[in-house]
Amino acid sequence: MNTVEKTILFSFLLRGVCCRDFSISLTEKIEALSGSCVIIKCTFEIEDEYNKGLSESNATGLWLKDKNDLKTQVFNSRDPKPNHFKGKITGKLHEKNCTTIFYNVSSNHNSQYYFRIESGALKYTYTLKASTINVIESPPKRTVKLYVEQKEVQDQEEVLEGSSVSLRCSAETLCSSPPPTLTWSSTPRIPLNESSRQQELISDLNFTAAHRHHRVTFTCTITYQILDKNKTAQDSITLHVQYAPKISPSSSCNRTDVIVCFCEFDGNPSPELEWHLSGRPVTNSSDTFISEERLSSTVLRSSITLHQSLTHTSLQCVSNNTHGTERKLFQLLPPVSRSNHSSVMIGVAVAAVLVIMFCVITWICVRKKSMKLQQTRREDATRSISTSDAIPCENEEESVYANNVMMSSAGTATENPESLIYSSIDFKNVTSESQEFGNISSLHAEYAVVKHCSGGVSKAESSTGESSRAIEAPVIVSADGVTKQTESKASEEELVTDSSQLYARVNRRNP
């Protein structure tokens, strides 16, 4: 390239930078949902000489519909017509933004559209580029993609258990009000943890792959609310998870005349199973019989039958596939015979009887000990009273206690320091030589206690047959006072006019 050619090329490039021509940028193909809205993103450029005439107050945007090579005006931002499309220019024309929205689109909107700008002397139609609108009756199908460890994979590719999985549902941005929503569901149903970016109409479902996700179908649904009606579209993907064998809780052993054990494993790929007896693999023989059954593409069940002679041994079922190995151990114990069972029951019964007898004997002993203790306490109380009654009286005078007041022979009353003790005394046998009685001036009923107190037995006591200890029982005393007393201190006592029972307390002391 010579110098002249370089100069011409540079001149054209400089003109393109310094001098702008009429040009437009818009969405060339748009898919719109019938009954919703459609947005045409649009910007334009004009020649520099028209920039001064482009103002907010003068600028007008128009859209022309191309039908059979005829361009018909269908929208005017300043002068809408009855047969025009309903909508508005959301961009600012004086800033050369012609983005436009059309409402309530229908099949009549299927066509190519050209933008025209008018502002004073500026009148220009951009015919080089058009926006094509395609109106559809149902939402377009959503797309669900599988990502493993943040890498996109094909739908049928296997996912290893423990991998970080993300399912992404994306949708084209269609104009609607309110905005569409993306939701996830699964069959069978499992808990889902999703994150959405509604501005971009993208929703991600994130989880760690587990064996329970195998053959689970995940469905993404997009919902548009159009004229009080919902229009939906969805896409699904079925996950395939590979995992090591896992033993079923139903694996167990039954013991009858023979020993039958069952083992059930679930794994993907489908696992293989072996039986080991005392650490060694076993096969079908006269003492063992093994059978297998595939319950599904991932579940294998096997059973083994053993004779009773194979006891005190360990039985193990082992399952494995390309992702791991799982084992189940059964400890075989000798069967419990009926005779041993009866012996155990008899032993339990005898032990129960012995426990009951021990409890009864213990109760009887405790009962007797309690009764003996109570009797001992009563005897101690009686002995204490008798000892208290046998204390010699310091006062040689005869004392009578009536209603807790002690009456001396002199007629003076003193406080009774002792509690009342009741005694029944019959004075009919008292001899005249041992006691003399006076008359009582007046009679009425009083309550008292009679008490003998003496250091020894006198002649008078011998004649009456009274003992020197206290005799206690309820009696009645009819006396207000003593009218006569004997002069002998050897035998002093108060007499009453009536020889019937008396309530009194008499203190007698013989020299």
QUIPERA-V197037 format. One record per helix or strand. SS is the DSSP state (H for helix, E for strand). FROM is the first residue (numbers start at 1). TO is the last residue. If there is no record, write none. Layout:
ss=SS from=FROM to=TO
ss=SS from=FROM to=TO
This chain:
ss=H from=3 to=18
ss=E from=23 to=26
ss=E from=29 to=33
ss=E from=38 to=40
ss=E from=42 to=45
ss=H from=48 to=50
ss=E from=60 to=67
ss=E from=70 to=76
ss=E from=87 to=89
ss=H from=93 to=95
ss=E from=97 to=97
ss=E from=100 to=102
ss=H from=107 to=109
ss=E from=111 to=119
ss=E from=122 to=136
ss=E from=143 to=148
ss=E from=151 to=153
ss=E from=159 to=160
ss=E from=164 to=170
ss=E from=181 to=187
ss=E from=194 to=197
ss=E from=202 to=208
ss=H from=211 to=213
ss=E from=217 to=226
ss=E from=229 to=238
ss=E from=241 to=247
ss=E from=252 to=255
ss=E from=259 to=268
ss=E from=272 to=277
ss=E from=280 to=281
ss=E from=288 to=294
ss=E from=299 to=306
ss=E from=314 to=321
ss=E from=324 to=331
ss=H from=338 to=389
ss=E from=399 to=402
ss=E from=405 to=407
ss=E from=413 to=415
ss=E from=445 to=446
ss=E from=448 to=449
ss=H from=459 to=464
ss=E from=477 to=478
ss=E from=505 to=507
